[in-house]
Amino acid sequence: MNPLRDAAPPAVILVDDEPSVLLSSRMILNSAGLANVQTVADSRELLPTLQEREAAVVVLDLFMPYLSGTQLLPEIIRDYPDLPVIVMTASQEVETAVRCMKEGAFDYLVKPVEESRFISSVRRAMELRSLRQQVGALKRYLITDQLEHGEAFSAIVTVSRRMRNLFQYMEAVAETGEPVLISGETGTGKELLAEAMHKLSNRSGPFVTVNVAGLDDALFSDTLFGHRKGAFSGADSHREGMVAQAAGGTLFLDEIGDLKLPSQVKLLRLLQERQYYPLGSDVAKICDVRIVCATNQNLQACMSQNKFRADLFFRLSVHQVEVPPLRRRKEDIPALLEHFIQAAATSLEKKAPAAPPELERLLENYHFPGNIRELRAMVFDAVARHQAGSVLSVKGFRKFIKAQRQDSPTVPDTQQVVISDGRFPTLKEAEQLHIEEALLRAGGNQGTAATLLGISRPALNRRLSRMKGKGSDSE
């Protein structure tokens, strides 16, 4: 890396062939407290400038001699994906604006632009870059500074403090040999955590997975303990069970909450006696496995309903790992989004498109009932559909989320509508507050706000027009 690039603080770089525009734009930003501004009048100098020093934001004109902004924009997005680019040009053509946004521009400003609009756009772009840098720094900090064996968690994409604390707990209990119960909603990555626990345990044997959901008692016994030839009709040969296959390693029992009561008795005996009998055999075999279980159910509630044995629960839950759902660690969404885009592009042998800023806002305001697995499915589908351009389309995500909201209309909200005088809001007031909250969460993006509200953008525009009309009438 060029040392000069690290020597100076990141600058707002203005690129325009008109000296008067560069001067006025620089003065506007300086007056707003943004002192570190660099101007580039020759578009051919922009890319070398970006190589020499770190930029916070690029404000780019489109129509310039030598290299046009339309040529530079995709190159900047490709080589500096975390660098926001604001297009500021005299063109008022809708097609031009749409093309720039699809290419990855953070904002599109038409000259002459209002000072407040210009300053606001630059500040928001700088905030976005800062957030992206924080995500990267937290990710590096998580792996290198806080964990003794960060490599064990390398398959888990996260920057969450909750997850970091969870990893530290797992490191502390990894080598005890006692059972571990991992609980969490569907799609939160419980199996990845079980694999990490196995890596941390330093057990030399393999990691073996069994999904016990749907197994009746006979099939459960045969799956775990194996059988001898002639043990039952069709048992034509000897077969080792999963306990034997996992010898010296870890046996991961997924969906443990669905285990039938007779099978729960056998699992309890295995944990207590550390030995078992293959079907058709009267010779006990030693059990040398670490038992790790996972469930998406509340086992204590199952105990109160007599669906799960209390003694087995206390045996399995010596160490408990509770995985937070994605909606409680939304700081992971940008990193997961980038990870899945790259993974999907590699799998589909495509060039990885960039994620537009509005996509992150849209996803951060979605409740994700399917958690990380649902996000992965959304991203893989979007990348598979992606045809042209360097920026991933938001359309498919909006359609999917809208359908999910229609299927699950009652989604718990963390916010509460409040009227300043303490009275109960009228329906009209509640609608207005709801729309304002959606626009706030969407960062002012009406398309994203419409998706959050479960309505079309034209429908939102009509409601906004009515709200503005009422506001002017009251003045």
C-alpha positions, 0 to 999 in steps of 0.5 A: 500500500502506498504510504502517502495514502495513509498519511493524509486524512480521507478527503471529499474529492470534487471532480469537474472540468469547470473551475467555477463549480469546483470553487463554489462547491469547495466553499460550500463544504468548507462553510459546513465544516468540511475542511478536507476537500480536494478538487480535480479538474482533469478527469484523467487524474482521478484514478491516480489520485485515489491510488495516492490518497484515501477518499471519503467521498467522490462528487463526480460530474458526468460530462467532462473531456478526456474521461467522462463520469459515465466511464469513471463511475463503474471503475470507481465502484469496482475498484473501491466498493466502499467509497460512496460516489455522488453524481452531480451534473446538469443532466435532468434526464431520468434515464441518466439518473436511473443508470447512474444509481444502477451502476452504484452511485450513492446519490444523484444531484442536478446542477444547480443544487441547493446548498443544504441538499449538497451538504446533506448528501455529502454528510450521509455518504461520509456516514455510510463510509464510516459505518462500513469501516466500522463493520470491517474493523469490528470483524478484524477485532473479533477474530484477532484480538478477542478470541484465543481460537478465532479460526474455529469460528471462521465459517461464521460471518458476524461482527455482533458483540452478542456473538463475540460474547457467545464465542468467548463462552464456547471457548471457556467450556469447549474442553469440559466434555460435558453436553452442550445445548444450542438453542435458537430460531430456525436458520440462525446457524446452530450447526455451524456453532456445533462444528465450532464447538467440536473444533475447540474441543480438540477431540481427534474423532469426527463431527457426526450429525444426526437430525432426530426429527421424525425418527421413531423409537426403533429408527432412532435406536438403529441410527444411533446404536447400530445393529448386528446381523439378524437383529430384525427382519432385513438386517442382513449385515452388521452396521455401526451406529452413529455413536460408533462412527463419532468415537473420539469426536462429537455427536451432534443431535439436531432438532432434539426437541422433536425426540420421542419420549421412549427415545429420550429414555435411551438417550438419557441412559447413554449420557448416564452410563456412557455405554450402549447396546447395538440392536441384537447384541448383549455386549455393551459398547463404550460411548466416547463421544461429546454430545452437542444438541440443538433445538428451535423449541423452548424445551422448558415449555415442552417439559411443562407440557410433558413432551420433554423429560426434565432429567434429560433436559438437565443432562443436556443443558450443562452448557447452554448456548443461546443464539440470537435471531438475526433481527437482534443482531442487525449489525451483521446484515451488511457483512452477511449480505456481502458474504452471500453475494460473493458466495453466490457469484462464485457458485454461479460463476458470475461477477459479484455485483455490488449491493446498493445502499438502499438494500441494506436499509431495506433488509435492516427493517425486515424481521427475518423469520427465517433468519440467516438461512432466509437472507442467504436464499434471498441473496442467492435468488437475486444473484441468480436473476442478476443479468447486467450492470454492476449493482444488484437489483432491489426489486426481487428483495422488495417483492419477497419481503412484501409477500412475507409481510402479507403472509404474516401481517402481525409483526412485532414492532420495537417502536411505539406510536406516541402523541405528545399530549398523551392521548390515544391517536386517531386513525389518521394520526396513526397512519401519518405517524406510521408513514413518517416512521417508515420514511425515517427507517428507510432513510428517506427512500420512498421505495424502501418505505413503501416496502416496509409499509406493504404498499406500492410506491404510488400508493405511498405518494398519494398518501404523502400528497394528502398529508402535504395538502392537509399541512398547507391547509392548516398553515 
